[in-house]
């Protein structure tokens, strides 16, 4: 799971210009990291490419924080 977290933080750091040290598992993409809807679309596309998964639009409601994303990706990779 650490590897998943590191990959997610790296994507966010590059995409949003945030320092990795400032990104925590509880960080909200919108509130804490100031991502807008276009940032989120790009983020999901990056996740899909990095983890070789498909994230349907309707699943975006479950991805609000880094921790949510880790759990979501773990469930996709396991299944």
mmCIF file of the C-alpha atoms, coordinates in Angstrom:
data_MODEL
# 
_entry.id   MODEL 
# 
loop_
_atom_site.group_PDB 
_atom_site.id 
_atom_site.type_symbol 
_atom_site.label_atom_id 
_atom_site.label_alt_id 
_atom_site.label_comp_id 
_atom_site.label_asym_id 
_atom_site.label_entity_id 
_atom_site.label_seq_id 
_atom_site.pdbx_PDB_ins_code 
_atom_site.Cartn_x 
_atom_site.Cartn_y 
_atom_site.Cartn_z 
_atom_site.occupancy 
_atom_site.B_iso_or_equiv 
_atom_site.pdbx_formal_charge 
_atom_site.auth_seq_id 
_atom_site.auth_comp_id 
_atom_site.auth_asym_id 
_atom_site.auth_atom_id 
_atom_site.pdbx_PDB_model_num 
ATOM 1  C CA . UNK A 1 1  ? 0.000   0.000  0.000   1.00 0.00 ? 1  UNK A CA 1 
ATOM 2  C CA . UNK A 1 2  ? 2.920   2.345  0.608   1.00 0.00 ? 2  UNK A CA 1 
ATOM 3  C CA . UNK A 1 3  ? 3.818   2.073  -3.070  1.00 0.00 ? 3  UNK A CA 1 
ATOM 4  C CA . UNK A 1 4  ? 0.268   3.074  -4.053  1.00 0.00 ? 4  UNK A CA 1 
ATOM 5  C CA . UNK A 1 5  ? 0.397   6.048  -1.708  1.00 0.00 ? 5  UNK A CA 1 
ATOM 6  C CA . UNK A 1 6  ? 3.781   7.176  -3.057  1.00 0.00 ? 6  UNK A CA 1 
ATOM 7  C CA . UNK A 1 7  ? 2.570   6.954  -6.647  1.00 0.00 ? 7  UNK A CA 1 
ATOM 8  C CA . UNK A 1 8  ? -0.588  8.942  -5.874  1.00 0.00 ? 8  UNK A CA 1 
ATOM 9  C CA . UNK A 1 9  ? 1.373   11.637 -4.048  1.00 0.00 ? 9  UNK A CA 1 
ATOM 10 C CA . UNK A 1 10 ? 3.851   11.887 -6.926  1.00 0.00 ? 10 UNK A CA 1 
ATOM 11 C CA . UNK A 1 11 ? 1.026   12.336 -9.449  1.00 0.00 ? 11 UNK A CA 1 
ATOM 12 C CA . UNK A 1 12 ? -0.520  15.077 -7.307  1.00 0.00 ? 12 UNK A CA 1 
ATOM 13 C CA . UNK A 1 13 ? 2.814   16.763 -6.710  1.00 0.00 ? 13 UNK A CA 1 
ATOM 14 C CA . UNK A 1 14 ? 3.585   16.951 -10.423 1.00 0.00 ? 14 UNK A CA 1 
ATOM 15 C CA . UNK A 1 15 ? 0.060   17.800 -11.545 1.00 0.00 ? 15 UNK A CA 1 
ATOM 16 C CA . UNK A 1 16 ? -0.840  20.376 -8.895  1.00 0.00 ? 16 UNK A CA 1 
ATOM 17 C CA . UNK A 1 17 ? 2.624   21.636 -8.032  1.00 0.00 ? 17 UNK A CA 1 
ATOM 18 C CA . UNK A 1 18 ? 2.329   20.613 -4.364  1.00 0.00 ? 18 UNK A CA 1 
ATOM 19 C CA . UNK A 1 19 ? 5.247   19.463 -2.223  1.00 0.00 ? 19 UNK A CA 1 
ATOM 20 C CA . UNK A 1 20 ? 4.968   15.768 -1.383  1.00 0.00 ? 20 UNK A CA 1 
ATOM 21 C CA . UNK A 1 21 ? 5.675   16.519 2.303   1.00 0.00 ? 21 UNK A CA 1 
ATOM 22 C CA . UNK A 1 22 ? 2.523   18.699 2.388   1.00 0.00 ? 22 UNK A CA 1 
ATOM 23 C CA . UNK A 1 23 ? 0.281   15.909 1.073   1.00 0.00 ? 23 UNK A CA 1 
ATOM 24 C CA . UNK A 1 24 ? -1.192  13.596 3.716   1.00 0.00 ? 24 UNK A CA 1 
ATOM 25 C CA . UNK A 1 25 ? -3.518  10.610 3.578   1.00 0.00 ? 25 UNK A CA 1 
ATOM 26 C CA . UNK A 1 26 ? -6.307  12.858 4.869   1.00 0.00 ? 26 UNK A CA 1 
ATOM 27 C CA . UNK A 1 27 ? -5.735  15.586 2.249   1.00 0.00 ? 27 UNK A CA 1 
ATOM 28 C CA . UNK A 1 28 ? -8.886  16.478 0.352   1.00 0.00 ? 28 UNK A CA 1 
ATOM 29 C CA . UNK A 1 29 ? -8.263  17.099 -3.323  1.00 0.00 ? 29 UNK A CA 1 
ATOM 30 C CA . UNK A 1 30 ? -10.632 20.058 -3.485  1.00 0.00 ? 30 UNK A CA 1 
ATOM 31 C CA . UNK A 1 31 ? -10.363 21.620 -0.006  1.00 0.00 ? 31 UNK A CA 1 
ATOM 32 C CA . UNK A 1 32 ? -6.720  21.004 0.883   1.00 0.00 ? 32 UNK A CA 1 
ATOM 33 C CA . UNK A 1 33 ? -5.010  20.642 -2.491  1.00 0.00 ? 33 UNK A CA 1 
ATOM 34 C CA . UNK A 1 34 ? -7.214  23.145 -4.349  1.00 0.00 ? 34 UNK A CA 1 
ATOM 35 C CA . UNK A 1 35 ? -7.931  20.859 -7.308  1.00 0.00 ? 35 UNK A CA 1 
ATOM 36 C CA . UNK A 1 36 ? -10.735 21.905 -9.632  1.00 0.00 ? 36 UNK A CA 1 
ATOM 37 C CA . UNK A 1 37 ? -12.900 19.645 -11.783 1.00 0.00 ? 37 UNK A CA 1 
ATOM 38 C CA . UNK A 1 38 ? -10.456 19.669 -14.696 1.00 0.00 ? 38 UNK A CA 1 
ATOM 39 C CA . UNK A 1 39 ? -7.603  18.773 -12.335 1.00 0.00 ? 39 UNK A CA 1 
ATOM 40 C CA . UNK A 1 40 ? -9.654  15.842 -11.080 1.00 0.00 ? 40 UNK A CA 1 
ATOM 41 C CA . UNK A 1 41 ? -10.349 14.577 -14.596 1.00 0.00 ? 41 UNK A CA 1 
ATOM 42 C CA . UNK A 1 42 ? -6.643  14.721 -15.410 1.00 0.00 ? 42 UNK A CA 1 
ATOM 43 C CA . UNK A 1 43 ? -5.826  13.083 -12.063 1.00 0.00 ? 43 UNK A CA 1 
ATOM 44 C CA . UNK A 1 44 ? -8.184  10.179 -12.781 1.00 0.00 ? 44 UNK A CA 1 
ATOM 45 C CA . UNK A 1 45 ? -6.684  9.720  -16.220 1.00 0.00 ? 45 UNK A CA 1 
ATOM 46 C CA . UNK A 1 46 ? -3.216  9.619  -14.641 1.00 0.00 ? 46 UNK A CA 1 
ATOM 47 C CA . UNK A 1 47 ? -4.399  7.061  -12.066 1.00 0.00 ? 47 UNK A CA 1 
ATOM 48 C CA . UNK A 1 48 ? -5.903  4.882  -14.785 1.00 0.00 ? 48 UNK A CA 1 
ATOM 49 C CA . UNK A 1 49 ? -2.667  4.959  -16.752 1.00 0.00 ? 49 UNK A CA 1 
ATOM 50 C CA . UNK A 1 50 ? -0.350  4.447  -13.760 1.00 0.00 ? 50 UNK A CA 1 
ATOM 51 C CA . UNK A 1 51 ? -2.337  1.587  -12.188 1.00 0.00 ? 51 UNK A CA 1 
ATOM 52 C CA . UNK A 1 52 ? -3.752  0.061  -15.405 1.00 0.00 ? 52 UNK A CA 1 
ATOM 53 C CA . UNK A 1 53 ? -7.342  0.321  -14.153 1.00 0.00 ? 53 UNK A CA 1 
ATOM 54 C CA . UNK A 1 54 ? -10.589 1.878  -15.339 1.00 0.00 ? 54 UNK A CA 1 
ATOM 55 C CA . UNK A 1 55 ? -12.336 4.399  -13.092 1.00 0.00 ? 55 UNK A CA 1 
ATOM 56 C CA . UNK A 1 56 ? -15.923 5.022  -14.219 1.00 0.00 ? 56 UNK A CA 1 
ATOM 57 C CA . UNK A 1 57 ? -17.209 8.597  -13.844 1.00 0.00 ? 57 UNK A CA 1 
ATOM 58 C CA . UNK A 1 58 ? -19.789 7.498  -11.289 1.00 0.00 ? 58 UNK A CA 1 
ATOM 59 C CA . UNK A 1 59 ? -17.017 6.203  -9.000  1.00 0.00 ? 59 UNK A CA 1 
ATOM 60 C CA . UNK A 1 60 ? -15.512 9.685  -8.686  1.00 0.00 ? 60 UNK A CA 1 
ATOM 61 C CA . UNK A 1 61 ? -17.928 10.407 -5.843  1.00 0.00 ? 61 UNK A CA 1 
ATOM 62 C CA . UNK A 1 62 ? -15.953 7.931  -3.719  1.00 0.00 ? 62 UNK A CA 1 
ATOM 63 C CA . UNK A 1 63 ? -12.565 9.552  -4.353  1.00 0.00 ? 63 UNK A CA 1 
ATOM 64 C CA . UNK A 1 64 ? -12.283 12.678 -2.200  1.00 0.00 ? 64 UNK A CA 1 
ATOM 65 C CA . UNK A 1 65 ? -9.024  12.136 -0.277  1.00 0.00 ? 65 UNK A CA 1 
ATOM 66 C CA . UNK A 1 66 ? -5.712  10.351 -0.728  1.00 0.00 ? 66 UNK A CA 1 
ATOM 67 C CA . UNK A 1 67 ? -6.932  7.641  1.648   1.00 0.00 ? 67 UNK A CA 1 
ATOM 68 C CA . UNK A 1 68 ? -10.130 7.159  -0.386  1.00 0.00 ? 68 UNK A CA 1 
ATOM 69 C CA . UNK A 1 69 ? -8.000  6.796  -3.494  1.00 0.00 ? 69 UNK A CA 1 
ATOM 70 C CA . UNK A 1 70 ? -5.694  4.216  -1.911  1.00 0.00 ? 70 UNK A CA 1 
ATOM 71 C CA . UNK A 1 71 ? -8.676  2.115  -0.808  1.00 0.00 ? 71 UNK A CA 1 
ATOM 72 C CA . UNK A 1 72 ? -10.332 2.438  -4.210  1.00 0.00 ? 72 UNK A CA 1 
ATOM 73 C CA . UNK A 1 73 ? -7.218  1.437  -6.154  1.00 0.00 ? 73 UNK A CA 1 
ATOM 74 C CA . UNK A 1 74 ? -6.538  -1.471 -3.797  1.00 0.00 ? 74 UNK A CA 1 
ATOM 75 C CA . UNK A 1 75 ? -10.066 -2.768 -4.394  1.00 0.00 ? 75 UNK A CA 1 
ATOM 76 C CA . UNK A 1 76 ? -9.646  -2.471 -8.173  1.00 0.00 ? 76 UNK A CA 1 
ATOM 77 C CA . UNK A 1 77 ? -6.261  -4.199 -8.191  1.00 0.00 ? 77 UNK A CA 1 
ATOM 78 C CA . UNK A 1 78 ? -7.421  -7.045 -5.918  1.00 0.00 ? 78 UNK A CA 1 
ATOM 79 C CA . UNK A 1 79 ? -10.595 -7.600 -7.964  1.00 0.00 ? 79 UNK A CA 1 
# 
